[in-house]
């Protein structure tokens, strides 16, 4: 019977997230992750073929966790305005609950080496993005978006604006104010009026 692994994949990825949040993607190395959890480097290489695969998994796990909740909010409310408000609030609430992951997402997939990812990794990224973009487009249509400017307004209200509310706090390591979700919803409502 094989011995169970001493260091779980999620434990290694959690350490990589913390490293990326504090030092950016460059801080995520195989040896830094191993050192962060007190594992031999072989434990990391056993799970990830190399740094490129590690970076891809760190990015994908984080963005997929965010996208799952965001997609659920975008599609879970039949009233499009309430869905829009809930989506903008979700961005802020998720960032509040997951500050390290949110800080990591201030970077882009390119910063995590997307150009060198495997087909499997790029396929996962593209699939998740397509799913969320399609839900955003459907919501924009339900909100009455008729042209590119209307669709851009919806994207601004549901993506860019909530990220702007949290970005400064994430970058400085200061807690989000208790009214951040309310402020975001108010601004979203004003943009969609």
MDAnalysis code that builds the backbone (N, CA, C; Angstrom):
import MDAnalysis as mda
import numpy as np

u = mda.Universe.empty(579, n_residues=193, atom_resindex=np.repeat(np.arange(193), 3), trajectory=True)
u.add_TopologyAttr("name", ["N", "CA", "C"] * 193)
u.add_TopologyAttr("resid", np.arange(1, 194))
u.add_TopologyAttr("resname", ["UNK", "UNK", "UNK", "UNK", "UNK", "UNK", "UNK", "UNK", "UNK", "UNK", "UNK", "UNK", "UNK", "UNK", "UNK", "UNK", "UNK", "UNK", "UNK", "UNK", "UNK", "UNK", "UNK", "UNK", "UNK", "UNK", "UNK", "UNK", "UNK", "UNK", "UNK", "UNK", "UNK", "UNK", "UNK", "UNK", "UNK", "UNK", "UNK", "UNK", "UNK", "UNK", "UNK", "UNK", "UNK", "UNK", "UNK", "UNK", "UNK", "UNK", "UNK", "UNK", "UNK", "UNK", "UNK", "UNK", "UNK", "UNK", "UNK", "UNK", "UNK", "UNK", "UNK", "UNK", "UNK", "UNK", "UNK", "UNK", "UNK", "UNK", "UNK", "UNK", "UNK", "UNK", "UNK", "UNK", "UNK", "UNK", "UNK", "UNK", "UNK", "UNK", "UNK", "UNK", "UNK", "UNK", "UNK", "UNK", "UNK", "UNK", "UNK", "UNK", "UNK", "UNK", "UNK", "UNK", "UNK", "UNK", "UNK", "UNK", "UNK", "UNK", "UNK", "UNK", "UNK", "UNK", "UNK", "UNK", "UNK", "UNK", "UNK", "UNK", "UNK", "UNK", "UNK", "UNK", "UNK", "UNK", "UNK", "UNK", "UNK", "UNK", "UNK", "UNK", "UNK", "UNK", "UNK", "UNK", "UNK", "UNK", "UNK", "UNK", "UNK", "UNK", "UNK", "UNK", "UNK", "UNK", "UNK", "UNK", "UNK", "UNK", "UNK", "UNK", "UNK", "UNK", "UNK", "UNK", "UNK", "UNK", "UNK", "UNK", "UNK", "UNK", "UNK", "UNK", "UNK", "UNK", "UNK", "UNK", "UNK", "UNK", "UNK", "UNK", "UNK", "UNK", "UNK", "UNK", "UNK", "UNK", "UNK", "UNK", "UNK", "UNK", "UNK", "UNK", "UNK", "UNK", "UNK", "UNK", "UNK", "UNK", "UNK", "UNK", "UNK", "UNK", "UNK", "UNK", "UNK", "UNK", "UNK", "UNK", "UNK"])
u.atoms.positions = np.array([
    [0.837, -1.172, 0.000],
    [0.000, 0.000, 0.000],
    [0.886, 1.242, 0.000],
    [0.558, 2.167, -0.905],
    [1.347, 3.385, -1.023],
    [1.099, 4.304, 0.164],
    [2.135, 4.974, 0.561],
    [2.034, 5.923, 1.658],
    [1.304, 7.173, 1.165],
    [0.350, 7.707, 1.946],
    [-0.348, 8.920, 1.504],
    [0.618, 10.097, 1.466],
    [0.397, 11.014, 0.531],
    [1.303, 12.160, 0.448],
    [1.238, 13.000, 1.721],
    [2.397, 13.459, 2.145],
    [2.469, 14.256, 3.366],
    [2.011, 15.687, 3.129],
    [2.196, 16.186, 1.914],
    [1.827, 17.553, 1.570],
    [0.797, 17.515, 0.451],
    [-0.406, 17.971, 0.740],
    [-1.488, 17.960, -0.242],
    [-1.263, 19.047, -1.289],
    [-1.795, 18.810, -2.476],
    [-1.676, 19.783, -3.566],
    [-2.237, 21.140, -3.143],
    [-3.400, 21.142, -2.485],
    [-3.981, 22.412, -2.056],
    [-3.084, 23.135, -1.057],
    [-2.398, 22.388, -0.216],
    [-1.478, 23.002, 0.745],
    [-0.345, 23.719, -0.003],
    [0.159, 23.085, -1.041],
    [1.219, 23.695, -1.838],
    [0.700, 24.916, -2.595],
    [-0.498, 24.805, -3.154],
    [-1.077, 25.937, -3.880],
    [-1.423, 27.088, -2.941],
    [-1.886, 26.770, -1.740],
    [-2.150, 27.829, -0.757],
    [-0.869, 28.608, -0.460],
    [0.229, 27.898, -0.309],
    [1.508, 28.557, -0.059],
    [1.907, 29.416, -1.254],
    [1.676, 28.916, -2.456],
    [1.998, 29.677, -3.663],
    [1.152, 30.945, -3.756],
    [-0.112, 30.859, -3.365],
    [-0.979, 32.044, -3.358],
    [-0.420, 33.086, -2.396],
    [-0.045, 32.663, -1.210],
    [0.510, 33.611, -0.230],
    [1.791, 34.258, -0.763],
    [2.635, 33.464, -1.397],
    [3.867, 34.004, -1.971],
    [3.555, 35.025, -3.065],
    [2.609, 34.712, -3.936],
    [2.245, 35.630, -5.018],
    [1.612, 36.899, -4.479],
    [0.793, 36.759, -3.442],
    [0.133, 37.934, -2.861],
    [1.145, 38.882, -2.236],
    [2.184, 38.323, -1.638],
    [3.158, 39.188, -0.957],
    [4.291, 39.638, -1.861],
    [4.644, 38.836, -2.857],
    [5.807, 39.184, -3.672],
    [5.603, 39.143, -5.165],
    [4.368, 38.941, -5.593],
    [4.096, 38.864, -7.022],
    [4.416, 37.494, -7.579],
    [4.089, 37.277, -8.845],
    [4.310, 35.968, -9.473],
    [5.777, 35.528, -9.441],
    [6.705, 36.459, -9.481],
    [8.128, 36.091, -9.465],
    [8.517, 35.390, -8.174],
    [7.770, 35.627, -7.101],
    [8.079, 35.005, -5.811],
    [7.677, 33.542, -5.763],
    [6.889, 33.100, -6.732],
    [6.402, 31.715, -6.745],
    [7.406, 30.849, -7.499],
    [8.250, 30.194, -6.728],
    [9.202, 29.246, -7.297],
    [8.975, 27.901, -6.625],
    [9.487, 26.870, -7.232],
    [9.331, 25.529, -6.671],
    [9.961, 25.473, -5.280],
    [11.159, 26.020, -5.144],
    [11.843, 25.949, -3.848],
    [11.164, 26.844, -2.813],
    [10.643, 27.995, -3.223],
    [9.963, 28.878, -2.264],
    [8.695, 28.230, -1.734],
    [7.959, 27.557, -2.603],
    [6.744, 26.857, -2.162],
    [7.114, 25.732, -1.209],
    [8.118, 24.962, -1.563],
    [8.556, 23.863, -0.689],
    [8.979, 24.404, 0.677],
    [9.749, 25.462, 0.669],
    [10.220, 26.047, 1.929],
    [9.044, 26.580, 2.747],
    [8.066, 27.180, 2.090],
    [6.921, 27.770, 2.796],
    [6.112, 26.738, 3.572],
    [6.080, 25.503, 3.080],
    [5.314, 24.461, 3.780],
    [6.218, 23.482, 4.525],
    [7.517, 23.680, 4.436],
    [8.441, 22.778, 5.119],
    [8.562, 21.433, 4.430],
    [8.424, 21.439, 3.117],
    [8.488, 20.195, 2.339],
    [9.797, 20.134, 1.558],
    [10.226, 18.943, 1.226],
    [11.362, 18.843, 0.309],
    [10.913, 19.289, -1.085],
    [11.834, 19.827, -1.861],
    [11.492, 20.293, -3.217],
    [10.858, 19.193, -4.056],
    [11.241, 17.960, -3.794],
    [10.678, 16.832, -4.544],
    [9.173, 16.723, -4.396],
    [8.646, 17.145, -3.262],
    [7.194, 17.105, -3.057],
    [6.482, 18.029, -4.030],
    [7.086, 19.153, -4.314],
    [6.485, 20.107, -5.250],
    [6.615, 19.573, -6.669],
    [7.805, 19.061, -7.006],
    [8.016, 18.513, -8.352],
    [7.160, 17.269, -8.596],
    [6.817, 16.572, -7.525],
    [5.954, 15.400, -7.660],
    [4.547, 15.812, -8.124],
    [4.094, 16.990, -7.729],
    [2.744, 17.463, -8.067],
    [2.702, 18.298, -9.344],
    [3.795, 19.025, -9.622],
    [3.824, 19.952, -10.753],
    [5.073, 19.676, -11.583],
    [4.897, 19.584, -12.889],
    [6.012, 19.229, -13.773],
    [7.128, 20.269, -13.763],
    [6.817, 21.472, -13.392],
    [7.796, 22.545, -13.351],
    [7.127, 23.835, -12.918],
    [7.884, 24.897, -12.910],
    [7.357, 26.182, -12.439],
    [6.191, 26.657, -13.305],
    [6.253, 26.431, -14.602],
    [5.163, 26.854, -15.486],
    [3.852, 26.191, -15.086],
    [3.897, 24.899, -14.812],
    [2.684, 24.181, -14.400],
    [2.205, 24.665, -13.034],
    [3.142, 24.947, -12.140],
    [2.775, 25.475, -10.825],
    [2.088, 26.827, -10.969],
    [2.675, 27.725, -11.744],
    [2.068, 29.043, -11.945],
    [0.685, 28.930, -12.580],
    [0.547, 28.044, -13.553],
    [-0.757, 27.856, -14.199],
    [-1.795, 27.387, -13.185],
    [-1.431, 26.427, -12.371],
    [-2.382, 25.898, -11.387],
    [-2.737, 26.930, -10.318],
    [-1.762, 27.728, -9.909],
    [-2.038, 28.786, -8.926],
    [-3.050, 29.764, -9.514],
    [-2.797, 30.213, -10.731],
    [-3.709, 31.160, -11.376],
    [-5.087, 30.532, -11.588],
    [-5.104, 29.359, -12.174],
    [-6.383, 28.743, -12.537],
    [-7.226, 28.403, -11.319],
    [-6.624, 27.847, -10.296],
    [-7.415, 27.529, -9.113],
    [-8.042, 28.794, -8.538],
    [-7.275, 29.863, -8.504],
    [-7.775, 31.117, -7.944],
    [-8.883, 31.705, -8.795],
    [-8.650, 31.825, -10.082],
    [-9.649, 32.444, -10.946],
    [-10.893, 31.568, -11.059],
    [-10.730, 30.252, -11.055],
    [-11.895, 29.361, -11.126],
    [-12.752, 29.465, -9.865],
    [-12.119, 29.618, -8.732],
    [-12.881, 29.793, -7.489],
    [-13.675, 31.091, -7.535],
    [-13.043, 32.160, -8.019],
    [-13.774, 33.422, -8.149],
    [-14.904, 33.292, -9.169],
    [-14.588, 32.751, -10.331],
    [-15.571, 32.672, -11.414],
    [-16.779, 31.824, -11.042],
    [-16.575, 30.783, -10.278],
    [-17.701, 29.920, -9.906],
    [-18.760, 30.707, -9.144],
    [-18.333, 31.455, -8.138],
    [-19.279, 32.259, -7.375],
    [-19.867, 33.386, -8.199],
    [-19.052, 34.024, -9.010],
    [-19.511, 35.137, -9.841],
    [-20.547, 34.655, -10.855],
    [-20.266, 33.534, -11.499],
    [-21.199, 32.965, -12.474],
    [-22.527, 32.631, -11.807],
    [-22.474, 32.040, -10.622],
    [-23.688, 31.687, -9.890],
    [-24.530, 32.927, -9.607],
    [-23.881, 34.009, -9.212],
    [-24.608, 35.249, -8.925],
    [-25.173, 35.849, -10.214],
    [-24.380, 35.844, -11.282],
    [-24.844, 36.411, -12.549],
    [-26.082, 35.699, -13.085],
    [-26.143, 34.411, -12.865],
    [-27.211, 33.607, -13.477],
    [-28.290, 33.170, -12.491],
    [-28.110, 33.462, -11.215],
    [-29.014, 32.910, -10.212],
    [-30.210, 33.760, -9.853],
    [-30.266, 34.984, -10.340],
    [-31.352, 35.900, -9.992],
    [-32.139, 36.230, -11.259],
    [-33.448, 35.974, -11.267],
    [-34.215, 36.233, -12.491],
    [-34.353, 37.720, -12.843],
    [-34.351, 38.595, -11.832],
    [-34.447, 40.027, -12.110],
    [-33.064, 40.550, -12.506],
    [-32.892, 41.067, -13.739],
    [-31.551, 41.445, -14.203],
    [-30.899, 42.552, -13.377],
    [-31.663, 43.507, -12.895],
    [-31.059, 44.574, -12.083],
    [-30.545, 44.021, -10.752],
    [-31.355, 43.195, -10.137],
    [-30.911, 42.603, -8.871],
    [-29.703, 41.698, -9.096],
    [-29.679, 40.997, -10.225],
    [-28.516, 40.164, -10.550],
    [-27.275, 41.035, -10.731],
    [-27.436, 42.172, -11.387],
    [-26.302, 43.082, -11.604],
    [-25.786, 43.613, -10.276],
    [-26.682, 44.033, -9.409],
    [-26.258, 44.559, -8.110],
    [-25.560, 43.462, -7.298],
    [-26.130, 42.268, -7.326],
    [-25.539, 41.154, -6.583],
    [-24.160, 40.801, -7.134],
    [-23.999, 40.874, -8.455],
    [-22.702, 40.561, -9.064],
    [-21.643, 41.573, -8.650],
    [-21.997, 42.857, -8.660],
    [-21.006, 43.856, -8.275],
    [-20.646, 43.718, -6.793],
    [-21.627, 43.411, -5.962],
    [-21.364, 43.195, -4.535],
    [-20.503, 41.946, -4.330],
    [-20.750, 40.921, -5.141],
    [-20.012, 39.665, -5.004],
    [-18.505, 39.887, -5.185],
    [-18.141, 40.707, -6.150],
    [-16.714, 40.959, -6.383],
    [-16.067, 41.485, -5.105],
    [-16.709, 42.463, -4.486],
    [-16.151, 43.071, -3.281],
    [-16.159, 42.072, -2.120],
    [-17.268, 41.378, -1.949],
    [-17.380, 40.420, -0.842],
    [-16.359, 39.288, -0.993],
    [-16.177, 38.792, -2.212],
    [-15.211, 37.719, -2.440],
    [-13.802, 38.212, -2.115],
    [-13.493, 39.424, -2.533],
    [-12.165, 39.988, -2.244],
    [-11.962, 40.179, -0.744],
    [-13.022, 40.569, -0.054],
    [-12.940, 40.736, 1.406],
    [-12.642, 39.385, 2.065],
    [-13.295, 38.338, 1.606],
    [-13.140, 37.008, 2.200],
    [-11.852, 36.312, 1.772],
    [-11.302, 36.710, 0.649],
    [-10.130, 36.039, 0.073],
    [-9.072, 37.068, -0.339],
    [-8.520, 37.812, 0.616],
    [-7.619, 38.913, 0.229],
    [-6.358, 38.471, -0.501],
    [-5.777, 37.346, -0.133],
    [-4.568, 36.898, -0.841],
    [-4.898, 36.520, -2.279],
    [-5.981, 35.775, -2.464],
    [-6.381, 35.379, -3.807],
    [-6.763, 36.601, -4.639],
    [-7.456, 37.550, -4.015],
    [-7.846, 38.763, -4.730],
    [-6.616, 39.562, -5.152],
    [-5.620, 39.639, -4.280],
    [-4.383, 40.341, -4.626],
    [-3.709, 39.652, -5.801],
    [-3.708, 38.338, -5.792],
    [-3.136, 37.580, -6.901],
    [-3.854, 37.922, -8.207],
    [-5.193, 38.066, -8.168],
    [-5.963, 38.331, -9.381],
    [-5.780, 39.758, -9.902],
    [-5.123, 40.635, -9.137],
    [-4.802, 41.960, -9.670],
    [-3.764, 41.851, -10.789],
    [-3.048, 40.735, -10.804],
    [-2.154, 40.445, -11.921],
    [-3.023, 39.837, -13.024],
    [-2.427, 39.454, -14.093],
    [-3.150, 38.775, -15.155],
    [-2.545, 37.422, -15.413],
    [-3.227, 36.634, -16.209],
    [-2.714, 35.309, -16.552],
    [-1.339, 35.403, -17.210],
    [-1.106, 36.460, -17.978],
    [0.199, 36.632, -18.627],
    [1.317, 36.736, -17.593],
    [1.021, 37.367, -16.468],
    [2.030, 37.480, -15.402],
    [2.350, 36.125, -14.783],
    [1.443, 35.172, -14.960],
    [1.649, 33.818, -14.452],
    [2.073, 32.867, -15.569],
    [2.640, 33.432, -16.631],
    [3.263, 32.630, -17.679],
    [2.330, 31.982, -18.673],
    [1.146, 32.554, -18.891],
    [0.169, 31.924, -19.777],
    [0.737, 31.557, -21.147],
    [1.634, 32.341, -21.677],
    [2.191, 32.066, -23.000],
    [2.863, 30.692, -23.069],
    [3.283, 30.165, -21.919],
    [3.984, 28.878, -21.892],
    [3.140, 27.743, -21.310],
    [1.879, 28.010, -20.993],
    [1.021, 26.980, -20.401],
    [0.750, 25.846, -21.382],
    [0.406, 24.708, -20.827],
    [0.011, 23.562, -21.650],
    [-1.350, 23.838, -22.289],
    [-1.708, 23.034, -23.272],
    [-3.026, 23.167, -23.915],
    [-4.139, 22.944, -22.891],
    [-3.925, 22.027, -21.967],
    [-4.930, 21.765, -20.937],
    [-5.177, 23.005, -20.082],
    [-4.102, 23.650, -19.679],
    [-4.236, 24.840, -18.843],
    [-4.891, 25.992, -19.603],
    [-4.444, 26.241, -20.835],
    [-5.059, 27.333, -21.599],
    [-6.514, 27.011, -21.923],
    [-6.819, 25.745, -22.155],
    [-8.206, 25.351, -22.400],
    [-9.094, 25.608, -21.189],
    [-8.593, 25.273, -20.010],
    [-9.355, 25.563, -18.780],
    [-9.590, 27.054, -18.620],
    [-8.553, 27.839, -18.862],
    [-8.678, 29.298, -18.723],
    [-9.687, 29.847, -19.723],
    [-9.572, 29.423, -20.965],
    [-10.477, 29.922, -22.009],
    [-11.915, 29.501, -21.751],
    [-12.106, 28.288, -21.286],
    [-13.457, 27.785, -21.008],
    [-14.113, 28.578, -19.894],
    [-13.391, 28.813, -18.817],
    [-13.945, 29.585, -17.705],
    [-14.261, 31.007, -18.103],
    [-13.349, 31.635, -18.843],
    [-13.581, 33.003, -19.288],
    [-14.790, 33.082, -20.219],
    [-14.886, 32.149, -21.148],
    [-16.018, 32.146, -22.089],
    [-17.339, 32.016, -21.353],
    [-17.376, 31.163, -20.362],
    [-18.600, 30.944, -19.586],
    [-19.038, 32.229, -18.885],
    [-18.104, 32.920, -18.251],
    [-18.431, 34.158, -17.538],
    [-18.776, 35.272, -18.523],
    [-18.022, 35.405, -19.606],
    [-18.307, 36.456, -20.587],
    [-19.684, 36.246, -21.222],
    [-20.042, 34.996, -21.468],
    [-21.369, 34.718, -22.026],
    [-22.466, 35.099, -21.036],
    [-22.261, 34.809, -19.753],
    [-23.250, 35.179, -18.739],
    [-23.354, 36.698, -18.622],
    [-22.231, 37.397, -18.707],
    [-22.250, 38.864, -18.691],
    [-22.991, 39.409, -19.905],
    [-22.759, 38.820, -21.070],
    [-23.445, 39.264, -22.288],
    [-24.948, 39.020, -22.179],
    [-25.335, 37.877, -21.633],
    [-26.760, 37.590, -21.455],
    [-27.394, 38.584, -20.485],
    [-26.692, 38.900, -19.412],
    [-27.226, 39.853, -18.452],
    [-27.312, 41.249, -19.073],
    [-26.307, 41.628, -19.838],
    [-26.343, 42.929, -20.515],
    [-27.555, 43.020, -21.436],
    [-27.806, 41.950, -22.153],
    [-28.986, 41.921, -23.037],
    [-30.268, 42.036, -22.227],
    [-30.346, 41.310, -21.121],
    [-31.539, 41.370, -20.265],
    [-31.716, 42.766, -19.654],
    [-30.612, 43.490, -19.492],
    [-30.684, 44.858, -18.978],
    [-31.011, 45.873, -20.072],
    [-31.145, 45.391, -21.298],
    [-31.516, 46.262, -22.407],
    [-30.359, 46.838, -23.188],
    [-29.168, 46.284, -23.033],
    [-28.018, 46.771, -23.798],
    [-28.279, 46.550, -25.282],
    [-28.172, 47.639, -26.041],
    [-28.482, 47.559, -27.471],
    [-27.256, 47.696, -28.360],
    [-26.188, 48.248, -27.831],
    [-25.010, 48.474, -28.662],
    [-23.746, 48.282, -27.816],
    [-22.615, 48.512, -28.454],
    [-21.334, 48.285, -27.776],
    [-21.169, 49.198, -26.561],
    [-21.626, 50.429, -26.675],
    [-21.506, 51.349, -25.545],
    [-22.318, 50.851, -24.350],
    [-23.515, 50.348, -24.590],
    [-24.328, 49.798, -23.505],
    [-23.649, 48.583, -22.873],
    [-23.079, 47.718, -23.704],
    [-22.398, 46.532, -23.176],
    [-21.153, 46.927, -22.378],
    [-20.446, 47.956, -22.853],
    [-19.287, 48.450, -22.108],
    [-19.708, 49.029, -20.764],
    [-20.851, 49.690, -20.711],
    [-21.349, 50.247, -19.452],
    [-21.630, 49.125, -18.454],
    [-22.213, 48.034, -18.938],
    [-22.495, 46.904, -18.054],
    [-21.183, 46.294, -17.549],
    [-20.203, 46.120, -18.431],
    [-18.903, 45.574, -18.009],
    [-18.228, 46.500, -17.001],
    [-18.320, 47.790, -17.233],
    [-17.762, 48.757, -16.289],
    [-18.432, 48.627, -14.928],
    [-19.750, 48.496, -14.929],
    [-20.520, 48.427, -13.682],
    [-20.296, 47.135, -12.917],
    [-20.087, 46.031, -13.627],
    [-20.033, 44.721, -12.974],
    [-18.633, 44.129, -12.834],
    [-17.667, 44.708, -13.536],
    [-16.310, 44.176, -13.475],
    [-15.330, 45.267, -13.014],
    [-15.200, 46.293, -13.827],
    [-14.172, 47.310, -13.566],
    [-14.431, 48.112, -12.295],
    [-15.645, 48.557, -12.103],
    [-15.965, 49.364, -10.927],
    [-15.715, 48.604, -9.617],
    [-16.258, 47.384, -9.460],
    [-15.983, 46.676, -8.198],
    [-14.492, 46.438, -7.959],
    [-13.749, 46.165, -9.026],
    [-12.303, 45.973, -8.859],
    [-11.619, 47.265, -8.442],
    [-12.100, 48.380, -8.944],
    [-11.540, 49.668, -8.545],
    [-11.770, 49.928, -7.058],
    [-12.936, 49.552, -6.567],
    [-13.249, 49.758, -5.151],
    [-12.274, 48.986, -4.262],
    [-11.884, 47.786, -4.682],
    [-11.020, 46.955, -3.826],
    [-9.530, 47.108, -4.104],
    [-9.154, 47.540, -5.284],
    [-7.741, 47.539, -5.705],
    [-6.831, 48.288, -4.720],
    [-7.182, 49.516, -4.383],
    [-6.336, 50.324, -3.507],
    [-6.110, 49.632, -2.168],
    [-7.164, 49.051, -1.629],
    [-7.047, 48.389, -0.330],
    [-6.198, 47.124, -0.425],
    [-6.378, 46.374, -1.499],
    [-5.589, 45.157, -1.667],
    [-4.112, 45.495, -1.840],
    [-3.823, 46.515, -2.607],
    [-2.428, 46.873, -2.861],
    [-1.729, 47.405, -1.623],
    [-2.471, 48.088, -0.751],
    [-1.856, 48.645, 0.451],
    [-1.998, 47.730, 1.662],
    [-2.750, 46.639, 1.510],
    [-2.951, 45.718, 2.620],
    [-3.871, 46.256, 3.694],
    [-4.680, 47.237, 3.352],
    [-5.630, 47.793, 4.323],
    [-6.980, 47.115, 4.157],
    [-7.711, 46.940, 5.250],
    [-9.008, 46.266, 5.146],
    [-10.000, 47.090, 4.336],
    [-10.868, 46.395, 3.655],
    [-11.954, 47.078, 2.946],
    [-12.877, 47.718, 3.972],
    [-13.369, 48.912, 3.696],
    [-14.294, 49.532, 4.644],
    [-15.605, 48.748, 4.702],
    [-16.306, 48.819, 5.806],
    [-17.527, 48.023, 5.958],
    [-18.620, 48.396, 4.956],
    [-18.528, 49.565, 4.359],
    [-19.547, 50.019, 3.407],
    [-19.167, 49.749, 1.951],
    [-18.086, 49.028, 1.702],
    [-17.588, 48.848, 0.333],
    [-18.616, 48.191, -0.581],
    [-19.312, 47.165, -0.104],
    [-20.328, 46.516, -0.938],
    [-21.465, 47.475, -1.261],
    [-21.913, 48.236, -0.250],
    [-22.999, 49.192, -0.476],
    [-22.588, 50.263, -1.477],
    [-21.379, 50.790, -1.320],
    [-20.880, 51.808, -2.231],
    [-20.807, 51.264, -3.655],
    [-20.326, 50.052, -3.792],
    [-20.229, 49.426, -5.108],
    [-21.606, 49.275, -5.734],
    [-22.568, 48.800, -4.957],
    [-23.922, 48.635, -5.497],
    [-24.512, 49.981, -5.912],
    [-24.301, 51.016, -5.115],
    [-24.821, 52.342, -5.451],
    [-24.216, 52.844, -6.768],
    [-22.927, 52.659, -6.936],
    [-22.269, 53.097, -8.168],
    [-22.740, 52.259, -9.360],
    [-22.911, 50.977, -9.160],
    [-23.431, 50.112, -10.216],
    [-24.817, 50.573, -10.632],
    [-25.669, 50.853, -9.650],
    [-27.026, 51.315, -9.949],
    [-26.983, 52.623, -10.739],
    [-26.080, 53.530, -10.374],
    [-25.987, 54.805, -11.086],
    [-25.533, 54.593, -12.547],
    [-24.594, 53.690, -12.754],
    [-24.122, 53.419, -14.115],
    [-25.199, 52.752, -14.972],
    [-26.029, 51.945, -14.340],
    [-27.047, 51.208, -15.098],
    [-28.367, 51.964, -15.211],
    [-28.462, 53.125, -14.577],
    [-29.719, 53.891, -14.603],
    [-30.045, 54.356, -16.007],
])
